[in-house]
């Protein structure tokens, strides 16, 4: 609503919108984690090297996203966000299910190519909708609750996914020249779930926008679609946004690389199977996630009493904790100890995610919130996708021995995460200055 006091959605409407977004997020991460549980099966059935497997899990999924991710996210600044979210969820479901019916490696890779692009508007549209539906004093709580989608997907993904992977051995099907590996039925099920959630978005009430949509001529419209206006807004404050985005990129490289390679690491290093891994990893991630939610909220509240940069300061502390856990976990002599440290890393990761997201939403211009968020998440998605490939390349070309995957994970974590922590520290002062400037403007109104 422009030119007056913004009217936020009533409590039932905004919490129903949050619920559906959480469900969509759950399906996305459930698919991602379950795909990681399938890694060794996919490698065996298609005869892939570790680098090829890493490419399939990461870069293959962001090729189309690289070209259309930011322009598609602009749709959230133009059209009702419920429709953008509905269309994106249905598209994601179709792409996931396409991998489930793919006949051969070529078709399977082709289906993964469009996965990230199909869901590229989900996070920007979700964040934009929530920021307009929830009052500022409740927005951090909304982002905290949003983490339950991530928590559910990353805990039930290993727990249920591991059992499905073990059960899928008997699901292989041959009908004439048409052949399905047993694990492909899991992808078909994930795709159907995503399409069902897409229909639920149609029941969400669209909130009023806090800022007037910018509509100009052809040149302005093209600039907006390509994200150029958002890039200009970011370029005006390089001391703030360069370290924020850089820290996210480096951390995503390692965190997503570790997430995909957890199951192969536990299989190769400790001899566990997917069923054992799913049960133990699901529990470790669940405990770590719940601890992280509490830790993140408490940490921000304590820091906010004395520091204007509380969100970024909390994220920096959590980055440091994640760094230590990620380096030590692969070095443990027992799988149980390694999983316990994985849980510690998850706790710090969740604790840092809420203030990190809130920090960006607090300082971006409202009129291009979705575009800036899309660029931020582009860094997260692109570099996160490259993480699985990076680990695979280091494993094949530097370490070599498949049974020393633990060393590859240590090398990557020990290089990338400390650098990400340093960048987040560098963002603290300019973030505090920006918060003070915005608060002064708000007091002057």
C-alpha angles and dihedrals in degrees: 000000000000129000097023146038112322114243112219124207119268117259099261093049096047094045092048089052089050090049094054091046089051090052092051091048090049092055092048095053093039088058092045095050094042089051087056089051087056093052099105092043092051091047091051098043094047097034096237132169119230091258091051091047090050090050091051092050095046128009093033088062096052103043093099091035090059090064104034107021099098096038091051090049088057086070087075089062093050110034133041105287094224089063092047090050093046094050092046094051093049091048091050090051093051092049094048092048090048088062087053093059097036115132106213137349095288094058091042093054090045090056092051092049092071098040100094093038091054092056098035094110095048100087097038092048092044094050092044092049093047093047089056095041099048126057113242093254090058099037095090088053090052091052089048091053089046087065089071087076089057092042093049094047095046095045102039089037093069095033098049096024093055091054092045091051091052092046094046092072087087097045099077112130136197121190110170107299091343114100132181124189111223094247092057090074087065090059091048089054092049090050093052091051092052092051091050091053089050089062091051090061088068088069093057119105112234110233124222115267119248091218135040113256110251111237121176140146128306093280093051092046093051091047090052094047092052092047095242093134090053091048089053091051090052093046090058090067106035094154089062106035102036095062092039092053093038093053090050092050095051094044091047090054091060102030095052091040090053092045094056096042097046094094096045088046093053092044095049099038103038103017096239122152127227094263093055092043094049095053096045096039093047090055093046093049093045094052092042092049095050091047089047094054091054093041093050095049094046093044094052093046092051094046093045090065091069109014133060088201093059095132096051093038090054091048091052092052091049092048088056091051092049090051094057094046094046093052096046100041099072091047096061118117093220130050092228092057091046091052091048090056090046086058090051089052091050090051093055091042093054092042090055097043097069098053090040093057093041091051093057094044090050097057105034120097108262093226092063100027094126093049094050091044089051091054090047091049091043087063089047094047099040098045091038089055090048089054096074090047092048091053090048093050093047089048094051100037106028109026099023101181110100090211091059095064086124090069092052090054092049092050093049096045094045091053105038107036099052088051090051090050091052092052092051089052089052090055094057100084099044089046092054090049091051092049091051090050093050093047090051090053091049092051091050093057 
